[in-house]
Amino acid sequence: MFEKAYEILGSRWFIILLLIINIPGTIYGYIWYESQLANTPAHFLIFVPDSPTASLFFVIVLFAFLLRRSFPLMEALAAVTLFKYGIWAVVMIVWAGMEGAQMRWDHYMLIASHLGMAIQGLLYAPYYRIRPWHLIAVALWTLHNDVIDYIYGMHPYVSRLILPYYSEIAYFTFWLSIFSLGIVWFLNKYMPKRSLQ
């Protein structure tokens, strides 16, 4: 069963299908951040739209796969940030709902799409060619982003109902970064490598 699944993941038609899904999703993500980006100082702009930037990394990886090329640093960036921000967004939306925020259809759409983000980045682990230094570089990027988000207040908007838990959100995000790096390292080290079809 797993062998067949990985045959599908490595096929050109499936990679093209993922591009058809991820490119509009990435564009929509940047549009979703439009109001926040308009109020963000220029030197922080690159650190604010976390989810669409993660999916942009993955789009680049997918294009490289179509060309039968490997871009390991981008693979590491995509895998870690897709998982991290996919899980982060789901937790923040569900947490806000538990605090009494009204859950609309778009909240459920965001939950589903961000879960998809988290999963797809890890599914391609056997095709990545990540080395330890790539993950060290990604750790610097990811943890630096956390500093920008929670020391300088540039984190993605969250419901006002959970803003009183700012310190807890920051603490959760830091450890989610560590876990995301750890799970990508584990999969990269222990999953058998595969080649694209």
C-alpha positions in Angstrom: 0.0 0.0 0.0 2.8 2.5 1.0 4.7 1.6 -2.1 1.8 2.4 -4.4 1.2 5.7 -2.4 4.8 6.8 -3.0 4.6 5.9 -6.7 1.7 8.3 -6.9 3.5 11.0 -4.9 6.5 10.8 -7.2 4.6 10.9 -10.4 4.6 14.0 -12.6 0.8 14.2 -12.8 0.5 14.3 -9.0 3.2 16.9 -8.6 1.4 19.0 -11.3 -1.9 18.5 -9.4 -0.2 19.8 -6.2 1.1 22.8 -8.0 -2.4 23.5 -9.3 -3.6 23.5 -5.7 -0.6 25.2 -4.0 -0.1 28.1 -6.4 -3.6 29.6 -6.0 -3.4 28.8 -2.3 -0.2 30.7 -2.0 -1.6 33.7 -3.9 -4.7 33.6 -1.7 -2.5 33.5 1.4 -0.6 36.6 0.5 -3.9 38.4 -0.3 -5.2 37.3 3.2 -2.2 39.1 4.8 -2.8 42.2 2.7 -4.1 44.4 5.6 -1.4 43.3 8.0 1.3 43.8 5.4 0.1 47.3 4.8 0.8 48.1 8.4 4.1 46.3 8.6 7.5 48.1 8.6 9.3 47.3 5.3 12.2 45.5 7.1 9.8 43.0 8.7 7.7 42.3 5.6 9.4 39.0 4.7 8.7 37.6 8.2 5.0 38.3 8.4 3.1 36.1 5.8 4.3 32.8 7.3 1.9 30.3 5.8 2.0 31.5 2.1 5.7 31.8 2.3 5.9 28.2 3.5 3.7 27.1 0.6 5.8 29.2 -1.8 8.9 27.3 -0.6 7.0 24.1 -1.5 5.9 25.4 -4.9 9.6 25.9 -5.7 10.4 22.4 -4.5 7.7 21.0 -6.7 8.9 22.8 -9.7 12.4 21.5 -9.1 10.9 18.0 -8.8 9.3 18.4 -12.3 12.8 19.2 -13.6 14.2 16.2 -11.8 16.3 18.4 -9.6 16.8 18.6 -5.9 17.0 21.9 -4.0 17.8 20.6 -0.5 17.8 24.0 1.4 14.4 24.8 -0.1 13.2 21.3 0.7 14.2 21.8 4.4 12.6 25.3 4.5 9.4 23.9 3.0 9.1 20.8 5.2 9.8 22.6 8.4 7.7 25.7 7.8 4.7 23.9 6.2 4.4 21.6 9.2 5.0 24.4 11.7 2.6 27.0 10.4 0.1 24.4 9.3 -0.2 23.1 12.8 0.1 26.6 14.3 -2.8 28.0 12.4 -5.1 25.0 13.2 -4.3 25.4 16.9 -4.9 29.2 16.9 -8.3 28.8 15.1 -9.5 26.0 17.3 -8.2 27.7 20.5 -10.1 30.9 19.5 -13.2 28.8 18.9 -12.9 27.2 22.4 -12.7 30.7 23.8 -16.0 31.7 22.2 -15.1 33.0 18.7 -17.7 32.4 16.1 -16.6 29.6 13.7 -17.5 30.5 10.2 -17.1 28.4 7.0 -13.8 30.1 6.2 -12.4 29.0 9.5 -13.1 25.4 8.7 -11.6 25.9 5.2 -8.5 27.3 6.8 -8.3 24.4 9.2 -8.5 21.9 6.4 -6.0 23.8 4.1 -3.5 24.2 6.9 -3.7 20.6 7.9 -3.1 19.8 4.2 0.0 22.0 4.4 1.4 20.2 7.4 0.8 16.8 5.9 2.1 17.4 2.3 5.4 18.8 3.4 6.2 15.6 5.4 4.8 13.2 2.8 7.6 14.1 0.5 10.4 13.4 3.1 11.7 10.3 1.2 12.3 12.5 -1.9 14.3 15.2 0.0 18.1 15.3 0.0 18.4 17.4 3.1 21.8 17.5 5.0 22.4 18.6 8.6 23.6 22.0 7.6 20.4 22.7 5.7 18.4 22.1 8.9 20.8 24.3 10.9 20.2 27.1 8.4 16.5 26.5 8.6 16.6 26.5 12.4 18.2 30.0 12.3 15.6 31.2 9.9 12.7 29.7 11.9 13.8 30.8 15.4 14.7 34.2 14.2 11.2 34.5 12.7 9.8 33.6 16.2 11.9 36.5 17.7 10.5 38.9 15.1 7.0 37.6 15.7 6.9 37.7 19.5 9.6 40.2 20.5 8.7 42.8 17.9 5.0 41.9 17.7 5.0 40.9 14.0 3.1 37.6 14.4 0.1 36.8 12.2 -3.1 38.2 13.5 -5.0 36.0 16.0 -8.4 36.4 17.5 -8.7 39.1 20.2 -10.1 36.4 22.5 -6.7 34.6 22.7 -4.5 37.7 22.8 -4.5 37.7 26.6 -2.5 34.4 26.2 0.3 36.2 24.3 3.1 34.7 26.4 1.6 31.2 26.1 1.2 31.6 22.3 4.9 32.6 22.0 6.0 29.7 24.2 3.9 27.3 22.2 5.3 28.7 18.9 8.9 28.3 20.0 8.5 24.7 21.0 6.5 24.0 17.8 9.5 25.3 15.9 11.8 22.9 17.8 9.4 20.0 17.2 9.0 20.8 13.5 12.8 20.8 13.1 13.0 17.5 15.0 10.4 15.7 13.0 11.9 16.7 9.7 15.3 15.7 10.9 13.9 12.3 12.0 12.1 11.6 8.8 15.1 12.7 6.7 17.4 10.4 8.7 15.3 7.3 9.0 12.9 7.1 6.1 14.3 5.2 3.1 15.1 7.5 0.2 13.1 7.3 -3.0 13.6 8.7 -6.5 11.0 10.5 -8.6 9.5 8.7 -11.5 
